[in-house]
Amino acid sequence: MPALFLWYPSCSTCKKAKAWLDANGIEYIARHIAEEEPTREELTQWIDRSGLEIKKFYNTSGQLYRQLELKDKLPIFTDEEKIGLLATDGMLVKRPLLITEDKVLVGFKEAEWESVK
């Protein structure tokens, strides 16, 4: 089963990740994160499977994150509110994401991605 690769095509890190997937012959389905945003259900499942805290799924360096002043607001939100907010706009989600049958990788760290070969 091919992996699900969520990316933003003009993101340089996403381009590096895509090139890495291609160079390593990994099958994937690419999904533009801003055009087909992750749903609340998907995010809930991925967060649970990843073992990471919800904040790791936020694009903390993005313009929207800063505009919404989420650095100060997220700590007072419930987990449900954090996931609900993430599902409202793909630009809030850290990218790229790689979802395989047994892994959920957030951001591109080549050493971590080696584990999907």
C-alpha positions as CSV (number, residue, x, y, z in Angstrom):
1,M,0.0,0.0,0.0
2,P,1.5,3.4,-1.0
3,A,2.3,5.9,1.7
4,L,0.3,9.1,2.0
5,F,2.5,12.2,1.5
6,L,1.0,15.5,2.5
7,W,3.0,18.5,1.2
8,Y,2.9,22.1,0.0
9,P,4.5,22.2,-3.4
10,S,6.3,25.6,-3.0
11,C,7.8,24.5,0.4
12,S,11.5,23.8,0.0
13,T,11.6,21.1,2.7
14,C,8.6,19.4,1.0
15,K,10.4,19.4,-2.3
16,K,13.5,17.8,-0.6
17,A,11.2,15.2,1.0
18,K,9.5,14.4,-2.3
19,A,12.9,14.1,-4.1
20,W,14.1,11.7,-1.3
21,L,10.9,9.6,-1.7
22,D,11.4,9.4,-5.5
23,A,15.2,8.7,-5.2
24,N,14.5,5.9,-2.8
25,G,11.7,4.3,-4.9
26,I,9.0,4.7,-2.2
27,E,5.5,4.6,-3.5
28,Y,3.2,7.3,-2.3
29,I,0.1,9.3,-3.0
30,A,0.8,13.0,-2.9
31,R,-1.8,15.3,-1.4
32,H,-1.6,19.1,-1.5
33,I,-2.1,20.0,2.2
34,A,-3.8,23.3,1.5
35,E,-6.1,22.1,-1.2
36,E,-7.2,18.9,0.5
37,E,-6.8,19.7,4.2
38,P,-6.5,16.8,6.7
39,T,-9.8,16.1,8.5
40,R,-10.3,16.2,12.2
41,E,-10.6,12.4,12.1
42,E,-7.4,11.9,10.1
43,L,-5.5,14.2,12.4
44,T,-6.8,12.5,15.5
45,Q,-5.7,9.1,14.2
46,W,-2.3,10.3,13.0
47,I,-1.6,12.1,16.3
48,D,-2.5,9.0,18.3
49,R,-0.4,6.7,16.1
50,S,2.6,9.0,16.1
51,G,2.9,9.2,19.9
52,L,3.8,12.9,19.5
53,E,2.2,15.8,21.3
54,I,-0.4,17.7,19.3
55,K,1.8,20.8,19.1
56,K,4.4,18.9,17.0
57,F,1.7,18.8,14.2
58,Y,1.5,22.6,14.2
59,N,3.5,24.7,11.6
60,T,4.9,27.0,14.3
61,S,7.0,28.9,11.8
62,G,4.1,29.6,9.5
63,Q,2.5,33.0,9.0
64,L,-1.0,31.9,10.0
65,Y,0.3,30.4,13.3
66,R,1.9,33.8,14.1
67,Q,-1.2,35.8,12.9
68,L,-3.4,33.8,15.2
69,E,-1.0,34.2,18.1
70,L,-1.1,30.5,18.7
71,K,2.1,30.4,20.7
72,D,0.2,32.1,23.6
73,K,-3.2,30.5,22.9
74,L,-2.4,26.8,22.4
75,P,-1.4,26.1,26.0
76,I,-4.9,27.0,27.2
77,F,-6.8,25.0,24.5
78,T,-8.1,21.4,25.1
79,D,-6.8,18.6,22.9
80,E,-10.1,18.6,21.1
81,E,-9.8,22.4,20.4
82,K,-6.2,22.0,19.2
83,I,-7.1,19.2,16.8
84,G,-10.2,21.1,15.6
85,L,-8.2,24.2,14.9
86,L,-5.6,22.2,13.0
87,A,-8.4,20.8,10.8
88,T,-9.6,24.3,9.8
89,D,-6.6,25.1,7.6
90,G,-3.9,23.0,6.1
91,M,-1.4,25.8,6.4
92,L,-1.5,25.3,10.2
93,V,-0.2,21.8,9.8
94,K,3.5,21.1,9.9
95,R,4.7,19.7,6.6
96,P,5.6,17.4,5.0
97,L,3.7,14.5,6.6
98,L,4.4,10.9,5.6
99,I,1.8,8.4,6.7
100,T,2.6,4.7,6.2
101,E,0.9,1.6,7.5
102,D,3.0,1.7,10.7
103,K,4.5,5.2,10.8
104,V,3.5,8.8,11.0
105,L,6.4,11.2,10.2
106,V,6.1,14.9,10.8
107,G,8.5,17.2,9.1
108,F,11.4,15.9,7.0
109,K,14.4,14.5,8.8
110,E,16.1,12.1,6.5
111,A,17.4,9.9,9.3
112,E,13.8,9.3,10.5
113,W,12.5,8.8,6.9
114,E,15.1,6.1,6.3
115,S,12.9,3.8,8.5
116,V,10.3,3.6,5.8
117,K,12.6,2.0,3.2
